[in-house]
Amino acid sequence: MGQTVGLDTVWVLMAAFLVFFMQTGFGMLEAGLIRAKNTANILMKNFLDFALGSVFFFLVGYALMFGKGNGWLGWSGFGLEGAENPSGVPLHAFWLFQACFCGAAATIVAGGMASRMKFPAYLAYTAVVSAVVYPIVGHWVWGGGWLAERGFGDFAGSTVVHLTGGSIALVGTIILGPRIGKFGPDGSARAIPGHSLPLAALGAFLLWFGWFGFNAGSTLAVGDGKAISLVALNTNLAACAGAISAMIVAWVRFGKPDPSMTINGALAGLVAVTAPCAFVSPSSALVIGATGGAIVVLGVILLDRLGVDDPVGAFPVHGMNGIWGTLAVGLFGRRMIAGIETGLARDGLLYGGGVEQLAVQASGIVAAGLFASGAMALVFYAIKKTMGLRVSREEELRGLDIGEHGMESYAGFQIFTTQ
């Protein structure tokens, strides 16, 4: 028994380290997709997402997420004192794994609100998300809350992590307003290219790598290896299908195979398969990922037409595909795959289970999306009225690296531009 627990603990810790490494991926991706003059600022936000997020998740968030309470939130185990441990591994290993997930959810928002948000305001946002908003949604799904009782299926976080982060990014982006020069007088969108496609590509590959820990690590046990293997295979296939699909859709729509859309297509496939990765067959994972790749391209186009400026595509990648991936559980999910019991409450619509699972999935999407966006809209509004949310026009034009941090990311190359 001891050897089994030891092996499971090593597995969960290794998975936690991989999820932690995804912070590097987010940092490189977001840095590459914005202007050079804001690179240090976005990297600082990624650093503090994890640093502040871990502290607040330790002090408050874990208790709200996994503590004893009711169907809506937990209320015991603050600072891990007398904390509940629903896993089969030591509490500290389980906490670290969950803290890395919390950091990922907070970091999603940085890209959507990049290049114009005050740094102190961002720190205040991170504290609230890590301590309260993310943990409450997590309690509903993974902490034995009301969605868990209904049989809601979200294996590794399409809703808990990605829809939560994506919804907050959308509402924050709308409240902040677009970057200077993003939209013309007639409302047409103008491209503001990122400063380093190599950094963005590196970030995407690092995220892809880390996602194997994100999804497969959510088994929380090695077992006979079958479940881990299925999840890892599904994760990879969905990413590949998403990249290919996004490339094709962008090629048809824009006349060229767009690298940035292809990168986001892979990430979209990963987000989409995060909820169903343990509940679907590999062939279904291909379909889920390919659909996700198409969604992200069309989603970016839609936001531009609506006048919403999302510099890195945070909402199309994480929000829209968080929704799609969660619904995919109700369509493609199965209780048994190749002799593996998946743990899903009932089969999905396309496998004879009717609409019940799909309805449960939809209810979770609505609840999590409305709660996360509504709660954080109030927080952003409060920040706007107190410390202020957006930097000055002069600071935005000069760059947040100089204005917020007093340094350049690339010394000697600071340029005062209109974008």
N, C-alpha and C positions, 0 to 999 in steps of 0.2 A: 504493500500500500504506500509506504514511504517513498519507494523508488518511482511509483507512478506520479505521486504528487510532485516530487522533485523534477521529473521530466516535464510535467505540465507547467510548472513554475518557470523553468528555463524557457519553454516555448512562449509563454505569455510575456516574459521579460524581453525576449528577442523581438517579439512582435511590437512591444511598446517602443523599443529602440528604433525600429523601422518607422513607426508612426511619428516618433519624435523627429526623425530625419526628414520627414515630409515638410517640416517647417523650412528646411533649406530649399526644398523644391518650390514651395509657395513664394519664398523670398526671391529666388532667381527668376521664376516665371513672372511675378509682378514687376520686378525691377526691369526685366527685359521689355515688357510691354508698355512702359511709361517713358517719359522723357528723361534724359540723363540728369537734368537739374533737380529731379525729385527722387533719385535713387537711394541716397542715404536715408531720406525720410521714410520710404516704404520699408527699408530693411530694419530701421529702428522700430517701426510698428510691428513687424514680424517678431523681432526679438522680445518686445514687451508684451505682445499677445501671449507668448508662452510663459514668460517670467511672471507677469502679473496674474495671468490666468491660472497658473499652477497654485500660486499662493491663495487666491480667492476660492479656488476649487477645493483646496485643502481645508480652509477655514470654514467655508459655508456650503459651497456647491455640492460636495459629495453627500452631505447630510440631507440636503433637499432632494437629491437624486435617488439615493439608496437607503435612506434612513427609514425607521418605522414612522408611519403616518397614516394617510388615507389614500384614496385613489388619485389625488391631485398633487400631493407633495409629501416628502418625508420630513421628519422633524426630530431626528436624533443623530448623534455621531459627529457633532461639530468639532472640527480640529481632529477628527478621527478618534475622539475619546468615546469608547464604547460603540464604535461604528459597526454597522451590519456588513456582512460579507456574503453576498449571494453566489460567489464563485467557489470552485473547488481548489483554488490556489490561495496562498497567504494573502491577507488583506493588503499588505503594502505593495505586492506585485499587481494585484487587481486595481488598486488605486492609481498606480503609475500608468497602467494601460488606459484607464478611463481619463486621467488627466491629459494625456496626449490627445485623446479625442476632443476634449474640451478646447484645447489649444487650436486644433484644426478648425473647429467651428468658428472660433473668434477670428482667425486669420482670413477666412473667406471674405470677410467684410472689407478688409484693407484694400483689396484690389478695386472693388466697386466704388469706393470713396477716395480713391487715390488722387493726388496732385492738387488738392484744394482744402483739405480738412486740417484744422489746428491739431497739433500734437497733444496738448493737454486734454482737449476734448476727446481725442481718440483713446487716451488712457482711461478716462472716466467711462467711456462706452465699454471698453474691455472688462473693466471691473464688474459692471452690472451684468453683462452677458455671462461671464464665467461664474459669478456667484449665484445668479438667480435664473435668468431666462433659459439658458441651455440646460441647466440641471432640472428645471421643472418639466420641460419637454421630455428629457431623458427619463424622468421618473414615470411619466405616463406610459412609456414604451418598455424600458429596461428595468425599472425599479418596482415592478409589480403594480403599476397604476391602472387607471381605467381602460386605457387602450390595450394593455397587456391582457387584462381580463376578458376583453372582447376577441382575443386571438389575432390582434394586429401583428403583421409580419414585417419587421425591419431588421434584418440580421446584423448589418454592420453600420447602418446610419444614413440611408438616403433621405429619410425624414429627419431623424434626430440631429444629425450633423449638417447635412447639405441643404435641406430645405430650410432649416432654422437659420443657418448662416446666409443662404441666398436671399431669403425673405428680408432679413435685416439689411443686407447690402442694397436691396432694391429700395426700401423705404428711406434708407439713409442717403442714397444717391438722389432720389427725388427731392428730399428736403434740402440737400446741399445745393442742388442745381448743377447745370453742366459746366465744364471747364470753359474758360474764355477762349473763343474761337472755334468751339466744337460745332456750333450750328450757325448757318448764315442768316441774313435778314429774312429770307423766305422760309426759314425753318429747315432747310436741307442740311444733312449731316456732312461734316468735313472730316476727313481722315487726319488723326494726329498720331503718326506712326510711333511705335515704341523705339527706344534707342538701341536695342540689342536683341536681334532675333536669336543669336547663339545662346544668350543667357536664358531666353524664354524656352528654347528647345531643351537646354540642360535642365531647367526647372521641371519641365514636363516629364522628362525621363526619370528624374529623381522622385517625382510624385508617383509615377507608374511603379517604380521599384518599391517605394514605401507602401503602396496600396496592397501589396501582398501581405504585409503585416496588418494593415488596417482591416482587410476582409478575412483572410485566413486566420489571423490571430483572434478574431472574435469567436472562434470555436471554444477558446479558453481551455482547451484540452487537446492532447495529441491523439488519444484513443488508438484506433487501429490505422490511422492515417488516411482513411477513405474520405472523410468529410473535409479534411484540410486539402486533400488533393483536388476534390471536386471544386471547392471554392477558389483555389489558386488557378485552376484551368479556366473556370468561368470568368474570373477577373481578367485574365490575359486576353481571352477571346473577345470579350466585350470592348476592351480598349482598342484592340486591332480593328474590329469592325467599325467602331466609332471614328477612328482616324480615316479609314478608307471611305466611309460614307460621307463624312464632312468634306473631304477632298473632292469627291465627285459632285456633291451638291454645290460647293463653292465654284468649282470648275464650270459647271453648267450655268450658274447664276452670274459669275463675274468674268468668265472667259479665260481664267487662269487658275491653276491649282494653287490656292493660297496657303502658304506655310502656317500662318498664325491660326487660320481656321482649322487646319489639319491637326495642329497641336491641341487646340481646344476640343476638337472632335474626339481625340483619344481620352482626354479628361472627362468629357461628357459621357463616353461609354463606361468609364470607371465609376462615375457617380451613379449612373443609371443601374449598374449591376450591383451596387453596394447593398441595397435592400434584399434583392432576390438571389444573391450569389450562392447561398446554401440551399435554396429551394427550387432551383430550375436546372434543366439539363443543359449541356454545352451548346446544343443547337439553338435552344431558346436564348442563351446568353449572346449568341451571335446576332439574333434578331433584336434583342434589347439594346445592345451596343450600337448597331447600325442605325436604329431609330434615334438613339440619343445623339449620334453624330449629325443627323439631319436637323434635329431639333435645335442644336446650338447655333447652326448657321442661320436658320430662319429666325431664331430668337434674337440674334444680334441685329438682323435687319429690322425686325419689329421694334426693338427698343429705339433704334435710330429714327424710325418713322414717328414714334411717339414722343420724341424729343428728350429721351432719357439717356444720359451720358454715363455709361458703365465702361471705364477704360480697359478692363481686362476680360469683360464678358462674365463677371461673377454670377449674375442672376441667370443668364442662359445656361451656363455650365452647371451650376450648383442648384439653383432654385427650380428651373424648368425640368432639369433632368432628375432632381430629387423627387419631383412630382411623378415624372414618368416611371422612374425605377420603383417607386412605391406602388403605383398602379399595376406595374408588371407582375408583382407578387400575386395580385388578384386575378391576373390573366394566365400566367405561365406556371405559377407555383404548384408544387406536388408534394404530397406527404411522403412519398417513397420514390427514390431515384436509384436505379441500379443496385438495389438491395440496401440502400442507405436510408434510414429514417431521418427525415429532414427536421422534424419538430414543428412543421407548419400545422396549424389547426385544421385546415381543410384544403382540398384541391382547388385550384383556380378555375376560372370560367372555361378556358380552352381545354381543360382536362376533366370535364364532367362535374365540377364542383358547384356549378351555378354561380349566381351573382353575389352570394353572401360574403365571401372573402373580399371581393372587389369593393363591396359597399363599406366593409370595415376599413379597408385601405383608404378609400375616399374620405371617410369621416376623420381619419387621423391626419390626412393632408390638410383638410380645412381647419381643423382645430389647431394644429401646430403652426400653420402658416399665419392664421389670424392672430394667434397669441403672440408669436415672435415679432411679427411686423407691428402689431398694435402696441405692445408693451414698449418696444424700442422707438416707435414714433413718438411716444410720450417722453421717453428719455432724451431723444435727440432734440425735441422741442424745448425741454427744460435746459439742456446744455446750451442751446442757441440763445435762450433768454438770459442766461447767467454768464458763463465764461466765454460764450461765443463758439460757433461751430466752424466757420469758414475763415480762412486767412484773407488778408486784404488783397485788392487787385494788384497792387505793386508787388507784394510778396509772391503772389501766384505767378506773375509774369517773370520775376527774377528767379524763382525756384524755391521750393521749400527747404532744400538742403542748406542754403545760405540763411534764409529767413528764420527757420526753426532750429537749426543746429549749428549755424556759424561755420560751415565748412562745405567743401565741394567733394563730390564722389570721385571726380576725375580732375585732380588739381591742375589749374592752368587752362582749363577748357570751358570755364563758365561763360555762357553766352546769354545776353539779355534778349529774349525773343518775345513774340506776340502769341506764342503757343505754349 
